[in-house]
């Protein structure tokens, strides 16, 4: 019973006072607070939506810019590749021309020595390095080479002969001895 009295006491006090008025006022204040919170939440949601839209627009713009830069890079890469191929073709063509010029020059030198007397050619070739003389002699007919070597100093002629025989390695071996 005592417990019952303790529980009923607050209700009795409420019934006596202007409790309904105060509850309404509390509910109204609480309602206003909630409405303010709802307005703030709505403002924040709108700000979030605006930020989201701005971010998405910026992301799309950046993606377009990136795609454009990528296309520009690919075009530049293609141009560079085409230029590289063109340069490689020019280099190959120049190498062929250089080879032809060297061949023509060697032919001219060969023809010059072929037309000389053996003793004059032997004298000139004796004053050259053995490897250079061997290179010139390698372009001549064997009969002409024999005549020129016969007119040379025997030591120089043997050195040139070894180079002619081995294609260049004999001269290196001779220097090592």
Buried (B, 14 or more C-beta within 10 A) or exposed (E): EEEEEEEEEEEEEEEEEEEEEEEEEEEEEEEEEEEEEEEEEEEEEEEEEEEEEEEEEEEEEEEEEEEEEEEEEEEEEEEEEEEEEEEEEEEEEEEEEEEEEEEEEBEEBBEEBBEBEBEEBBBBBBEBEBBEBBBBBBBBEEEBBEBBBEBBEEEBBBBBBBBBEEEEEBBEEEEEE
